[in-house]
């Protein structure tokens, strides 16, 4: 298993990044919150989980080891695969996932695309005794010399960092955010949360990259 990767960020995209390790560029699937903290040309460390399928090898990257462990634990629930587990962490930080499960907060879990009422109830039933207390949610520091990656940030900060990392200026990013603010407000009114991945894709379309 590849538990982590450390190296120069060669590229970032709406769905992940390429990290150069020992002369090899590793494609890593990441949540928008993690992508937003990566900058091309800088060195970073990502905790990772390798998912092996008959026809593919997919490396998922996370802000810290705790987030990776939660990603793997989520997949022990019936009907939860890596994409859905990643979607959960794209919407909620580890502390909020633990809180929602321990407090049986069905509505919070239903904010995740692909999780309905029955799915949320199943997650609570199957994971309540395994996720641990919300007080165990700690962010592990990166090794000396490597910048840490912050998992969660306000949606405006996440989008700005992601767009600048993809090559646009701060002014262009700010213009896109201004146009997307009503969309974010609609998402909050509908589900109580902002779907950063959706906003990022829309921003890229506005700025000329489909």
N, C-alpha and C positions, 0 to 999 in steps of 0.2 A: 504493500500500500504506500502511496505517496502522501505523506502526512502534511507536508508544507513545501512551498517553493519560495526561494529568495533570489532576486535578480533584478536586472534592469527591465522596466516596462517598455516593451517595444511598440505596442499598439493598444488602443482601447476602442471598444465598440459599444453599442447599446446593450449587448448581451454578455460581454466579457472582456478579457484582455489577453494579450500575448506577453508572457514573461520569459526573458532569455535566461536560461540556466545552463552553464557549461557549454555555451555555443549552440544550444538547442532552444528553439522558440516553443514554449508550451502554451497551448490555447486553454484558457481557464474560464469556465462559465461563472459569472458573478451576479449578485443582486445589484440594482441601481445604486444603493447606498454605498456599497463597496467600490463599485466602478468610479463613483464620484470622487473618491479619495485617491485615485491613482492618476499619476501624471506621466506622460510619455517622456522617456529619458531619465526618469528618477528610479532609484532602487527601492523596492518594497518587498515585504514578506506577506504571503497569504497562507493561511491554514487551508489544506485541501483534502478532498475526498474523491477517490477514483471509483467511478461506477462502471462496472464491466458488463457488457451485454454481448450476445453472440455476434452481433454485427458492428459493435462500436465500443470505444473506450472514451469516456467523458470525464474530464477533470473539473470538479466544482471548487471554487475558491471562496474563502470567507475572511472576515475581518480579524477573527481570532479563533483559538482552539475551542472555546466554549460554543461559539456559533456552529462550528463544524460538528462537534459532538451532538448538538441539538438537531442538526440536519440529519445525521445518521439515525438518531433515536426516533425522530418523526417517521422515518420510513419503516419502523417496526410495527406501525399501526396498519391495520387492514385497509387496503386501497390507496395507500400513500406511497407514491414513487418519488424519485429524485426531483422531478420538475415541480410537483406539488409541494414537496418539502421546501424547495427553494422559494416558491411563491409565498409560503407562510413567512419565511424570514425576510422576504422583500417588503412585506407589509408591516410585520411586527418584529421588534428586536427580541432577543432571547428572554429578557426579563418580562416583557409583555406576553409572550407565548406562555411562559410558566404561570403568570398571573391568570391569564384567561382560562387555562386548563384547570388550575387549582381552585379557581372561583366559579368554575362552570359557566364562564361568560360566552355563551353561544353566539351572541351578536358580534362580539369582537372577532371570533374565528370565522364567521360568515363574511367578514370584510375581505377575506382572501379569495381571489378569483378561483372558481372551481370547487369551493367548499360550501355546500348547502347546509341546511339545518341538521339533517341526518348525519352528514359527514362530520359536522362540528361536534355533535353529541357522541359520535363514535370516537373521535379523537380524545375527548374528555374522559370517556369511559376506559379506553385502553391505555392512556398515557398518564392519568392522574397520579398513579403511584410510582411512576418511573421518571418523571421529569425533574423531580427534586424541588426543593423550596426556592422561592424567588430570591431568597437571600444568598443563594449559591451562584447567582449570575455575576460573574466577574470577567473582566477583560484582561487577558494575558498580554503582557508587554512583549514587543518584538525584541529580538536579540540586539545587543549593543551595536550602534552604528546603522541600524535599519529603522526607517520611520514606521510607526504603527499605522494601522488603517482604522479609522473610526467607522463603526458599523451604521450608526444612525445620525441623521442630521435633518433639519427642516427641509421640506421639499424644494424650496427655492435655492438653498445652498447646495443640495444634491444636484439639481439640474444645472446650476451655474458651473459647478466644478466639472461635471460630466461634459458639458458643451465646450468649455475652455480646454479641457483635456483632449477633446476631439478636434481641436484646431480653430474654433471660433473665438472672436474677441469677447471681452467681458461686456462691451456695449451691445454686440449682436445677441449674446446670451440674455442680457437684460431686456432687449426688445421682444425676444421670444417669450420670456417669462411674463411680460406684460400682457401678451396676447393669450397666454394660457391660464392666466389667473381665474377668469370666469369658469374655465373647464375644471380647475382644481376646486373651486367653490361648489360646483355641481356635484363633484365626487364626494366632497365632505358632507354635503346635504343628503346625499343618497346613502352613503355607507359609513360616514364618520371618519374616513381616511382618504388620503391622496394616493392614487396609484401612480407612483413615480415612473415606472417603466412605460406606462401608456403615455404620460406627458412627454417623456424623453423621445419616444418615437414620433409624436406629433411635432415636437420642436425640430427634429431633424428634417421632417418634411417641409416645415416652414422655411428652414434655412437652406433648402435645396439639396438635401441628401436623403433619398427615399429609403 
